[in-house]
Amino acid sequence: MLSRSTITRIALTTAAAAAIAVPLATAPPAAAATGPNTFAHCPTSATGGCVGYTVTGAQFQRITATVFLRNPTQYVPITDGIGWDESLVAGSRWRVTLGVSNTTSSPSAVWSPSFLVFHNGALVSGADVTAMWCPTPGDPCQPASAGGGFPTSSTVTMTTTYDRSEGTVNVAATDLNHQLYRAFFYVGTGLSFDQGLIEAGFGAFTAPTSVTRLLRFTGAGVSTYNGRSHSLASFFVHSKIIATSDGTSMGTRQAVPANLDTGGTGFNANFQP
């Protein structure tokens, strides 16, 4: 989920599609380290994301995940938006977030991509000025501000990559029809991106009567600074991000990620009754 202007739609938050195609080497789950749960509240989250996984304990050059974009009308309990995002974080200095979102009250035919950058905790205004939308391979791209988005029932892969030699963070989201959203932002060389996040987000909602899937994540993984690709269950620490009513462990649990599956590359984010 992403920008505050899009957060009423619950906007969640590599140079191009070639980077997305890099296969993930799934590290043996036995080598994985599980950290303590963390807690979040979507309405007060900087990006709107509040349920998923975070990884720490290494330097992360790249993070990626794939989601099938369901029809927003299926999310009847949610009144004002649905989306998902991924982020790379460099300590307290930088957070770069790529996401897609849609409304649920008056759903659009397309899910809107967006891009956020935070520096020293503050949102960088106009960071998405480089964002481009490329609707058809071989045809000219256009500024993303002119429109563009992924149709409902698309499968979208998002990838965020820190180019250590150029000092840019490059983001890309693409679907199976090769529609592409891409952007970049200069953050400087010599940074240590020591955290990655993959999250779903939602607006106000009515709790279901039983555990209900919010989103299914597949192909989730990271690459470290040595260029090696890993699932989320590798030598570094992975921790669940749990959505609660107040963003603390004492709040009512609203949505919880299931345990990692498929060698550490997949998980469901589920509403709780």
C-alpha positions in Angstrom: 0.0 0.0 0.0 1.3 3.4 -0.7 0.9 7.2 -0.8 -1.2 9.1 1.7 -3.1 10.5 -1.2 -3.8 6.9 -2.3 -4.3 5.7 1.2 -7.9 6.5 0.9 -7.7 3.8 -1.7 -5.2 2.0 0.5 -2.2 2.6 -1.7 0.2 0.0 -0.7 4.2 0.6 -2.1 15.8 -3.7 -11.5 15.5 -1.4 -13.9 12.9 -3.4 -15.8 11.2 -6.8 -16.3 14.5 -8.6 -16.9 15.4 -8.2 -13.3 12.1 -9.7 -12.3 12.9 -12.9 -14.1 15.9 -13.8 -11.9 15.1 -17.2 -10.3 15.1 -17.6 -6.6 17.4 -20.1 -4.9 15.4 -21.5 -2.1 17.6 -21.9 0.9 16.9 -24.9 3.1 14.2 -24.0 5.7 16.4 -25.6 8.3 18.9 -22.8 8.0 16.2 -20.2 8.6 16.1 -18.0 11.8 12.6 -17.0 13.0 12.4 -13.7 14.8 9.7 -12.4 17.2 6.4 -11.2 15.8 6.1 -7.5 15.0 2.8 -5.6 15.1 1.2 -2.9 12.9 -2.0 -1.0 12.3 -2.9 -0.2 8.7 -4.4 3.3 9.3 -1.3 4.4 11.1 1.3 2.6 9.0 3.4 5.0 6.8 2.8 2.9 3.7 -0.6 1.4 4.6 0.8 -2.1 4.9 0.3 -4.1 8.1 0.3 -7.8 7.6 3.1 -10.0 6.1 6.8 -10.7 6.7 9.9 -8.7 7.4 13.5 -9.9 7.0 16.5 -8.6 8.9 20.1 -9.6 9.7 21.7 -9.2 6.2 22.2 -6.6 3.5 19.4 -6.9 0.9 20.0 -5.7 -2.6 16.7 -6.9 -4.0 13.2 -8.0 -2.8 10.4 -9.5 -4.9 7.0 -11.1 -4.7 4.0 -12.0 -6.8 0.3 -11.6 -6.1 -2.9 -12.4 -8.1 -5.1 -9.4 -8.1 -8.6 -10.5 -7.1 -11.8 -8.7 -7.9 -12.1 -6.0 -5.2 -15.8 -6.7 -4.9 -14.8 -10.0 -3.2 -13.6 -7.9 -0.2 -17.0 -7.0 1.1 -15.9 -6.7 4.7 -13.4 -3.9 3.7 -14.9 -0.5 3.2 -12.2 1.7 1.8 -9.3 0.0 0.1 -7.1 -3.0 -0.4 -3.5 -3.4 -1.6 0.0 -4.8 -1.0 3.6 -3.4 -1.1 7.2 -4.3 -0.7 10.0 -2.2 0.8 13.7 -2.0 1.2 14.9 -0.1 4.3 18.3 1.3 5.1 18.3 1.8 8.8 16.5 5.1 9.8 17.7 6.9 6.7 15.8 5.4 3.7 12.7 3.4 3.0 11.7 2.8 -0.6 8.2 1.2 -1.2 6.5 -0.1 -4.3 2.8 -1.1 -4.2 -0.5 -1.6 -6.0 -4.0 -0.9 -4.6 -7.6 -0.6 -5.4 -10.8 0.7 -3.7 -13.5 -1.6 -2.5 -16.3 0.9 -2.1 -16.2 1.8 -5.8 -13.7 -0.5 -7.3 -11.8 0.4 -10.4 -11.2 -1.9 -13.3 -7.5 -1.6 -12.7 -5.2 -1.8 -9.7 -3.0 1.3 -9.4 0.7 1.0 -8.9 2.6 3.7 -6.9 6.0 4.4 -5.5 7.0 6.1 -2.2 10.4 7.2 -0.8 11.0 8.1 2.9 14.2 9.9 4.0 14.9 10.2 7.7 11.3 9.3 8.4 9.8 11.9 6.1 8.0 11.3 2.9 10.0 12.7 -0.1 7.6 14.8 -2.1 7.6 14.1 -5.9 9.8 11.0 -5.6 7.7 9.3 -8.2 8.4 11.8 -10.9 10.5 9.2 -12.8 7.6 6.7 -12.8 6.6 5.4 -16.2 3.8 3.2 -17.5 4.6 0.9 -20.4 1.3 -0.7 -21.7 2.6 -2.6 -24.6 6.1 -4.1 -25.4 7.7 -2.2 -28.2 5.5 0.9 -27.9 6.6 4.1 -26.1 6.1 4.4 -22.4 4.3 7.3 -20.9 4.5 9.1 -17.6 2.7 7.1 -14.9 0.9 10.3 -13.9 -1.0 10.1 -17.2 -2.7 6.8 -16.0 -2.2 3.1 -16.3 -2.8 0.1 -14.1 -3.1 -3.6 -13.9 -6.5 -5.2 -14.7 -8.4 -7.2 -12.1 -7.4 -10.9 -12.3 -3.8 -10.1 -13.3 -0.8 -11.8 -11.8 1.6 -9.0 -10.9 5.3 -9.4 -9.8 7.0 -6.5 -8.1 10.7 -6.1 -7.7 12.7 -3.5 -5.8 16.5 -3.3 -6.4 19.3 -1.2 -5.0 22.0 -0.5 -7.6 25.1 -0.1 -5.4 27.3 1.3 -8.2 24.8 3.9 -9.3 23.3 4.6 -5.9 19.7 4.3 -7.3 16.8 2.2 -6.1 14.9 0.8 -9.1 11.4 -0.5 -8.9 9.3 -2.5 -11.4 5.9 -4.1 -11.4 4.8 -6.2 -14.4 2.0 -8.7 -15.3 1.9 -11.7 -17.5 0.9 -9.5 -20.5 4.2 -7.6 -20.0 2.5 -4.3 -18.9 5.2 -2.5 -16.9 5.3 0.2 -14.2 8.9 1.3 -13.4 10.6 4.1 -11.5 13.9 5.0 -9.8 15.2 7.3 -7.1 18.8 8.3 -6.2 19.6 7.5 -2.6 23.4 7.4 -2.9 26.1 4.8 -2.8 27.5 3.0 0.1 24.2 2.3 1.9 23.3 -0.8 3.8 19.7 -1.9 3.2 19.3 -4.1 6.2 15.6 -4.8 6.1 13.0 -5.9 3.6 9.2 -6.1 4.0 6.4 -7.7 2.0 3.0 -6.6 3.3 -0.7 -6.5 2.5 -2.9 -3.6 3.7 -6.6 -2.8 4.1 -8.9 -0.2 5.3 -11.7 -0.3 7.8 -13.4 -3.7 7.8 -15.8 -6.0 9.5 -14.2 -9.1 11.0 -15.3 -12.3 9.2 -16.9 -15.3 11.0 -13.9 -17.5 10.1 -10.3 -17.2 8.9 -10.5 -15.6 5.4 -7.8 -15.1 2.9 -6.8 -11.5 2.2 -4.0 -12.1 -0.3 -1.7 -15.0 -1.4 1.9 -14.2 -2.0 4.2 -16.4 -4.1 7.7 -16.1 -5.5 8.7 -14.1 -2.4 12.4 -13.7 -1.9 15.5 -11.4 -1.7 19.0 -11.1 -3.0 21.9 -10.2 -0.8 24.8 -7.9 -1.5 26.9 -10.9 -2.7 24.3 -11.4 -5.5 22.9 -14.7 -4.2 19.1 -15.1 -4.2 17.2 -16.6 -1.2 13.7 -17.4 -0.1 12.4 -15.6 3.0 13.4 -18.6 5.0 17.2 -18.4 4.8 20.2 -17.6 7.1 18.8 -14.2 8.0 15.9 -13.5 10.4 12.3 -13.5 9.1 9.5 -12.3 11.3 5.7 -12.1 11.0 4.0 -8.7 10.7 0.6 -9.0 12.4 -2.2 -6.5 12.0 -3.9 -5.5 15.3 -6.4 -2.9 16.2 -3.8 -0.6 17.8 -0.5 -1.8 16.3 0.6 -3.5 19.5 0.6 -7.1 20.8 -2.2 -6.1 23.2 -4.6 -5.1 20.4 -7.2 -7.4 18.8 -5.6 -9.4 16.0 -7.2 -8.4 12.7 -5.0 -10.2 10.1 -2.1 -12.7 10.4 0.3 -14.1 7.9 0.3 -17.9 7.7 3.6 -19.8 8.1 5.9 -19.7 5.1 5.4 -22.5 2.6 6.8 -23.5 -0.8 10.3 -23.5 0.4 9.9 -20.1 2.1 8.6 -18.3 -1.0 4.9 -18.3 -0.4 2.4 -17.4 2.3 -1.2 -16.3 2.8 -2.3 -13.2 4.6 -5.5 -14.0 6.4 -8.2 -12.0 8.2 -9.0 -13.3 11.7 -12.5 -13.8 13.0 
